[in-house]
Amino acid sequence: MTIKEIQNIIKDFESSSLMSLELEMDNFKLRLSKNKDNHIVVNGESKEEDNGKQTNSQQAQLKQNNQNVIQSPLVGTFYASATPNGKPFVEVGQQVKKGQVVCIIEAMKIMNEITSPFDGVIKEVFVHNGEVVGYNHTLMRVGDKNEK
């Protein structure tokens, strides 16, 4: 299976209504999940990994309160900067413009730049550098200058 085929499977999975998918072929096993907990299989050994501290109810509350939140469009690892010791793309209190890169999500060794869908100020960052995030996991909250 090629990388391109795997990427297409992941893309199709993310846009589908499926909550989990498991694919096994020869010596290859792929398990995808949109649930809070991820089960990662490496060389046939399974381990559970918590997808951050944020609960579904916290995410729902932010959305219900009409908060401008930036969510992860894919499952992967969150990086606040382009390099391990680099300056973060954004920090709390920083002004951002719509389309500005705010972080990177690494999925299968591919670095995906995540951009802000809003103009405003970064009010909260909900994940830490190197944390695994899931599909639609809330990464940041963007607010107005005058908002606390």
ABEGO torsion letter per residue (X at the ends): XBAAAAAAAAAAAAABABABBBBBBEABBBBBBABABBBBBBGGBBBBBBAEABBAAAAAAAAAAGBBBBBBABBEBBBABABAABBBABBBGBBBBBGBBABBBBBGGBBBBBBBABBEBBABBABBBGBBBBBGBBABBBBBAABX
